[in-house]
Structures are given as C-alpha cells and as structure tokens.
C-alpha cells in the first residue's frame, strides 16, 4: 500500500512509528506492507519518492526539526505543496492529519477532494472536512469508487465510529453522549482534587494536553466538532456549529465542584447529539453514571440503543501513538475491503 501523509505532527509521527515498529507483525498477521511515498508538513518541508521513504530516516529528520534533514537521493522531490501531493503523488491512500479548521475545513477539504479525483482512498484524522462536509465526501467516495475512513477524528484511537457503524449494526441508536475532549476532562479531574481552574489548565498545557491557546478545548468547540461528525455518521444529519448549543468549562469553580461532590455528583463536559440536534455543556452527573468515573485525559461515549440500552465505550482520546493507531486500523480496513 503506497501512502501519502499530509501532516507530520504528533499523530502523523505516531502512525510512522507504528508502521516502522510493527512492520514484521503487520506483514505476518495481515499481509500488510506499507510504503510511505510522501510526507508533507506546513512549515518543515515535504518529501516525495515513488519508491518510498525510509521510515527510520524520516522519523529522524522530523525529530531533528525539518524534513530538510532527510538525505537527497535519486528520484527524491522536495517541497511539493500538499495539494500537489494529493493530485500527483502515485499513492493508493492519502492520509490527512494536518491541524483542524472547524470554520472552513481548509485547506484540508480541497486536499481531500483532490485525492478522490486522482483515484486515492482517503483516511482522516483532521476533523474539519468530516464535520463540515461529511455527506459531500461520502458521496464523492461512492461516485469514484474509493473508500473514506475517519476513525481518528473522534476519541483518538478508541473505536467509537466503528462501534456505532459496525458493532452496533442492527440496533437503532437514538442518542450519543460522551466526554469527547480529554483536555477538559483532565482539568475537571484536577479541580476535584482541589486544584484551581487556572492551575489545572497550566498543568494540562505542560503535559501537552492543552495548546498554548486552549480556546478550542475549554470553550467546547473541539467537542462540538466531534459531535458534528457523530451526528453525520450515526444519524445522517449534517448540522453546523451554529446549530449546537456550546458552552465550555471556564465558568466552573471549585465551589461548583465541591457542591456536586457533596451530592455524589461529578462535573463533566458532555457532548450530546440526537437526530434533532445537540449540545456541548458542563453537566453534573450522578456518580453511578459510567461517564462520571472517567478520569484524566480519557474519553468516553455512551450510545443509547433500542435493543441493548446504553452501551458505553471508554478509552484513550488523544496522544500521537494512540491516534496514529486509529489511522493504522483504517488502513488495515481499506486493505481488507479492497482485497475482497
């Protein structure tokens, strides 16, 4: 499988590490051989080689800070634009793992379109295209006869999409609700231990959970983007961000935390979606609720079904290696379906 990788941050590098470290296992168990022919970054260069890039050398160049550290060789092209790679790279699959834009989904959305036009399967970690143009991309994939996979867009490496669409097939899901942002869950958990909001946010930033500008996390927009994807995937509804009621956690105080604790309740930032609409807001959950026990940067989702009742999935919702695993699982799914 020839792969073009757009975005070599923590998630892209997590996938590269898995492909490198698990090479023999993937070949023995799944007859899967990956050849990364292109790697693109926004500020640290890009590489393309038809015969594939050496993964250990590629990871070393990224660790050194720039793809310019990757040595020259015959046939190696440098500094192709991401859109050029999507259009012209000879690859079976394009992976879009660049930073998310929930306002326009660009430039990732145009890259996705170009990948389909040029005959590539598409795998996404970038939430923007799926949140804003889910149905367009699904219809395009079907029209051109290519596969679209996006497990990494919700709950990192924990298979929330696959659970809803495959494992729960035959059930009617009437609601999805969950903890879809690990940063805010970590902050609220630290506040339960007596830490102030400001100090908990600073800790989250030091640990790499929160960005220097934490707005997308703490104001609920990251969770809202994931809720849009669940709405489209599970219910076939293409809502916009403006359709959701979105509130973050900035207003939660230690007094709020203590008051909930006295009543055997726990504050969580909960994204909720139904066929009629959705919301993101901090809620007080009874400690008996499975979501109330989810601590740290862990994510969770509860699907409310007609046959099984509530089904809750808990697992890692962030991390380069963990989200890189979601990309790998999608690649294996594409290989399985393509070979049938």
C-alpha positions as CSV (number, residue, x, y, z in Angstrom):
1,X,0.0,0.0,0.0
2,X,1.5,3.3,-1.1
3,X,0.7,6.1,1.4
4,X,0.8,9.9,1.1
5,X,0.8,11.5,4.5
6,X,-0.3,15.1,4.9
7,X,0.6,16.3,8.4
8,X,3.5,15.0,10.3
9,X,2.8,16.3,13.8
10,X,2.2,14.1,16.8
11,X,-0.5,12.0,15.1
12,X,1.4,11.6,11.8
13,X,4.6,10.6,13.6
14,X,2.6,8.2,15.8
15,X,1.5,6.4,12.6
16,X,5.0,6.4,11.2
17,X,6.3,4.9,14.4
18,X,3.7,2.1,14.4
19,X,4.4,1.3,10.7
20,X,8.1,1.1,11.5
21,X,8.0,-0.7,14.8
22,X,5.2,-3.2,13.8
23,X,6.4,-3.8,10.2
24,X,7.1,-7.5,10.6
25,X,4.0,-8.1,12.7
26,X,1.7,-6.3,10.3
27,X,3.1,-8.4,7.4
28,X,2.9,-11.7,9.2
29,X,-0.6,-11.2,10.7
30,X,-2.3,-9.2,8.0
31,X,-0.1,-9.4,4.9
32,X,0.1,-5.7,5.1
33,X,3.1,-3.8,3.7
34,X,3.1,0.0,3.9
35,X,5.2,2.2,1.7
36,X,5.1,5.9,2.6
37,X,5.8,7.7,-0.6
38,X,5.1,11.2,0.5
39,X,5.3,13.2,3.7
40,X,4.2,16.8,4.0
41,X,4.3,19.4,6.7
42,X,3.1,23.1,6.8
43,X,6.4,24.6,7.9
44,X,9.1,21.8,7.9
45,X,9.2,20.8,4.3
46,X,7.8,17.9,2.2
47,X,9.2,14.8,0.5
48,X,8.0,12.6,-2.3
49,X,9.7,9.4,-3.6
50,X,7.9,6.9,-5.8
51,X,9.9,4.0,-4.3
52,X,9.1,5.1,-0.7
53,X,10.7,6.9,2.1
54,X,12.8,5.2,4.7
55,X,10.7,5.4,7.9
56,X,13.6,5.5,10.4
57,X,15.3,8.2,8.5
58,X,12.1,10.1,8.0
59,X,11.3,9.9,11.8
60,X,14.9,11.1,12.5
61,X,14.5,14.1,10.2
62,X,11.2,15.0,11.9
63,X,12.8,14.7,15.3
64,X,15.7,17.0,14.2
65,X,13.1,19.6,13.3
66,X,12.9,19.6,9.5
67,X,12.4,17.3,6.5
68,X,15.5,19.0,5.0
69,X,17.5,16.7,7.2
70,X,16.3,13.8,5.1
71,X,19.2,13.0,2.7
72,X,19.0,13.5,-1.0
73,X,18.7,10.6,-3.4
74,X,17.8,9.9,-7.0
75,X,14.1,10.4,-7.6
76,X,13.5,12.4,-4.4
77,X,11.4,15.5,-4.8
78,X,11.2,18.2,-2.1
79,X,8.8,20.9,-1.1
80,X,5.7,19.8,-3.1
81,X,2.6,21.6,-1.9
82,X,0.2,19.3,-0.1
83,X,-2.4,19.9,-2.8
84,X,0.2,18.8,-5.4
85,X,0.8,15.6,-3.5
86,X,-2.9,14.9,-3.4
87,X,-3.2,15.4,-7.1
88,X,0.1,14.0,-8.5
89,X,1.6,11.5,-6.0
90,X,1.3,7.9,-7.1
91,X,-0.3,6.6,-3.9
92,X,-3.1,4.2,-3.0
93,X,-4.2,6.2,0.1
94,X,-3.9,9.8,1.2
95,X,-4.0,10.5,4.9
96,X,-5.0,13.9,6.1
97,X,-3.6,14.6,9.6
98,X,-2.9,18.3,9.4
99,X,-4.3,20.7,12.0
100,X,-8.1,21.1,12.1
101,X,-10.0,24.2,11.0
102,X,-13.7,24.0,12.0
103,X,-14.7,27.2,10.3
104,X,-13.8,26.4,6.7
105,X,-12.1,22.9,6.9
106,X,-9.5,24.4,4.5
107,X,-7.0,23.6,3.1
108,X,-7.7,20.0,4.1
109,X,-11.1,19.9,2.3
110,X,-9.6,20.8,-1.1
111,X,-6.9,18.2,-0.5
112,X,-9.5,15.6,0.2
113,X,-11.4,16.4,-3.0
114,X,-8.2,16.3,-5.0
115,X,-7.3,12.9,-3.5
116,X,-10.6,11.4,-4.7
117,X,-10.3,13.0,-8.1
118,X,-6.8,11.5,-8.5
119,X,-8.1,8.0,-7.5
120,X,-6.9,7.6,-3.9
121,X,-8.6,6.2,-0.9
122,X,-8.9,8.8,1.9
123,X,-8.2,8.4,5.7
124,X,-8.7,11.4,8.0
125,X,-7.5,12.4,11.4
126,X,-8.4,16.0,10.6
127,X,-11.9,16.7,11.9
128,X,-12.7,19.7,9.7
129,X,-13.7,18.0,6.5
130,X,-15.9,15.4,8.2
131,X,-17.5,18.0,10.5
132,X,-18.3,20.4,7.7
133,X,-18.6,18.3,4.5
134,X,-19.4,14.7,5.6
135,X,-22.1,14.0,3.0
136,X,-20.2,15.6,0.2
137,X,-17.1,13.4,0.9
138,X,-19.2,10.2,1.3
139,X,-21.0,10.8,-1.9
140,X,-17.7,11.6,-3.8
141,X,-16.1,8.5,-2.4
142,X,-19.0,6.4,-3.6
143,X,-19.1,8.1,-7.0
144,X,-15.4,7.5,-7.7
145,X,-15.3,4.0,-6.1
146,X,-12.9,4.8,-3.3
147,X,-13.1,4.3,0.5
148,X,-13.3,7.0,3.1
149,X,-12.3,6.3,6.7
150,X,-12.2,8.7,9.7
151,X,-11.9,6.7,12.9
152,X,-9.2,9.1,14.2
153,X,-11.5,12.1,14.2
154,X,-13.5,11.1,17.3
155,X,-11.9,9.7,20.5
156,X,-8.4,9.3,19.1
157,X,-7.6,5.6,18.9
158,X,-10.7,4.3,20.7
159,X,-13.0,2.9,18.0
160,X,-16.1,5.0,18.6
161,X,-17.0,5.2,14.9
162,X,-16.5,1.5,14.3
163,X,-18.6,0.6,17.3
164,X,-21.5,2.7,16.2
165,X,-21.5,1.8,12.5
166,X,-20.3,-1.9,12.6
167,X,-20.6,-3.5,16.0
168,X,-24.0,-1.9,16.8
169,X,-25.4,-2.5,13.3
170,X,-29.0,-3.8,13.7
171,X,-29.6,-1.5,16.7
172,X,-31.2,1.8,16.4
173,X,-29.1,4.5,18.1
174,X,-31.3,7.2,19.5
175,X,-28.7,9.3,21.2
176,X,-25.0,9.6,21.6
177,X,-23.5,11.4,24.6
178,X,-20.0,11.5,25.9
179,X,-16.7,13.0,27.1
180,X,-15.1,13.8,23.7
181,X,-12.3,16.2,24.9
182,X,-9.6,14.9,27.1
183,X,-8.1,18.3,28.0
184,X,-11.3,19.5,29.7
185,X,-11.8,16.1,31.4
186,X,-8.3,16.3,32.8
187,X,-8.8,19.9,34.1
188,X,-12.1,19.0,35.8
189,X,-10.5,15.9,37.4
190,X,-7.7,18.0,38.8
191,X,-10.2,20.5,40.1
192,X,-11.9,17.6,42.0
193,X,-8.6,17.2,43.8
194,X,-8.6,20.9,44.9
195,X,-6.7,22.5,42.1
196,X,-7.9,25.8,40.8
197,X,-9.1,26.1,37.1
198,X,-6.1,28.3,36.2
199,X,-3.5,25.9,37.8
200,X,-5.2,22.8,36.3
201,X,-5.1,24.4,32.8
202,X,-1.4,25.3,33.3
203,X,-0.8,21.6,34.2
204,X,-2.7,20.4,31.1
205,X,-0.5,22.7,29.0
206,X,2.7,21.5,30.5
207,X,1.6,17.9,29.8
208,X,0.8,18.7,26.2
209,X,-3.0,18.1,26.6
210,X,-3.8,21.7,26.0
211,X,-2.4,24.1,23.4
212,X,-0.9,27.5,24.3
213,X,-4.3,28.9,23.2
214,X,-6.7,26.5,24.8
215,X,-9.9,28.1,23.4
216,X,-11.0,25.2,21.2
217,X,-10.8,22.8,24.2
218,X,-12.0,24.8,27.2
219,X,-14.8,26.6,25.3
220,X,-16.2,23.3,23.9
221,X,-15.5,23.8,20.2
222,X,-13.3,20.7,19.8
223,X,-16.0,18.5,21.4
224,X,-18.6,20.3,19.2
225,X,-16.7,19.4,16.1
226,X,-16.6,15.7,17.1
227,X,-20.4,15.9,17.9
228,X,-21.0,17.1,14.3
229,X,-19.1,14.1,13.0
230,X,-21.1,11.7,15.2
231,X,-24.4,13.4,14.0
232,X,-23.5,12.8,10.4
233,X,-22.1,9.3,10.8
234,X,-24.7,7.9,13.2
235,X,-27.8,9.9,12.3
236,X,-27.1,11.1,8.8
237,X,-27.6,14.7,9.9
238,X,-25.3,17.5,8.7
239,X,-25.6,20.1,11.4
240,X,-23.5,23.2,11.6
241,X,-21.6,24.5,14.6
242,X,-24.2,27.3,14.9
243,X,-26.9,24.6,15.3
244,X,-25.4,23.3,18.5
245,X,-25.6,24.9,21.9
246,X,-22.0,25.1,23.0
247,X,-20.7,26.1,26.5
248,X,-17.3,25.4,27.9
249,X,-15.8,24.9,31.4
250,X,-14.3,28.4,32.1
251,X,-17.2,29.2,34.5
252,X,-16.8,26.0,36.7
253,X,-15.4,26.9,40.1
254,X,-14.1,24.8,43.0
255,X,-17.3,25.7,44.8
256,X,-19.3,24.1,42.0
257,X,-17.0,21.0,42.2
258,X,-17.4,20.8,46.0
259,X,-21.2,21.2,45.8
260,X,-21.5,18.4,43.3
261,X,-19.2,16.2,45.4
262,X,-21.5,16.6,48.4
263,X,-24.4,15.3,46.4
264,X,-22.5,12.3,44.9
265,X,-22.2,14.0,41.6
266,X,-19.3,14.9,39.2
267,X,-18.9,17.7,36.7
268,X,-18.1,16.6,33.1
269,X,-18.1,18.4,29.8
270,X,-20.7,16.4,27.9
271,X,-21.4,16.4,24.2
272,X,-24.8,15.2,23.3
273,X,-26.3,14.5,19.9
274,X,-29.6,13.2,18.6
275,X,-31.3,13.3,15.2
276,X,-33.0,16.5,16.3
277,X,-29.8,18.4,17.4
278,X,-27.2,18.6,20.0
279,X,-25.2,20.5,22.7
280,X,-21.9,20.7,24.5
281,X,-22.1,21.8,28.1
282,X,-20.7,21.1,31.6
283,X,-23.2,18.9,33.4
284,X,-23.4,17.4,36.9
285,X,-23.6,13.6,36.5
286,X,-24.6,11.1,39.2
287,X,-21.6,9.1,40.3
288,X,-23.5,6.0,39.2
289,X,-23.3,7.2,35.6
290,X,-20.4,5.4,33.8
291,X,-19.3,8.7,32.3
292,X,-18.8,10.1,35.8
293,X,-16.0,7.7,36.6
294,X,-13.9,8.6,33.5
295,X,-10.8,10.4,34.8
296,X,-7.8,12.2,33.4
297,X,-7.5,12.7,29.6
298,X,-9.6,9.7,28.9
299,X,-12.6,9.9,26.5
300,X,-15.9,8.0,26.6
301,X,-19.1,7.8,24.7
302,X,-22.5,6.2,25.5
303,X,-24.7,5.1,22.7
304,X,-28.4,4.8,23.7
305,X,-29.9,2.0,21.7
306,X,-33.3,0.3,21.3
307,X,-32.1,-3.2,21.7
308,X,-29.1,-3.1,24.1
309,X,-30.0,0.0,26.1
310,X,-26.9,2.1,27.0
311,X,-23.6,0.9,25.6
312,X,-20.5,2.8,26.9
313,X,-17.0,2.8,25.4
314,X,-14.1,4.2,27.3
315,X,-10.6,4.7,26.1
316,X,-7.7,7.0,25.1
317,X,-9.0,10.1,23.3
318,X,-5.7,11.7,22.5
319,X,-2.0,11.0,22.0
320,X,0.2,10.7,18.9
321,X,0.6,6.9,19.1
322,X,-3.0,6.3,20.1
323,X,-4.5,8.4,17.4
324,X,-1.9,7.0,14.9
325,X,-3.3,3.6,15.8
326,X,-6.7,4.8,14.6
327,X,-5.1,5.7,11.2
328,X,-3.5,2.3,11.1
329,X,-6.8,0.5,11.8
330,X,-8.4,2.4,8.9
331,X,-5.5,1.4,6.6
332,X,-6.0,-2.2,7.5
333,X,-9.7,-1.9,6.9
334,X,-9.1,-0.5,3.5
335,X,-6.7,-3.3,2.6
336,X,-9.3,-5.9,3.8
337,X,-12.1,-4.4,1.8
338,X,-10.0,-3.7,-1.3
339,X,-8.8,-7.3,-1.5
340,X,-12.3,-8.8,-1.3
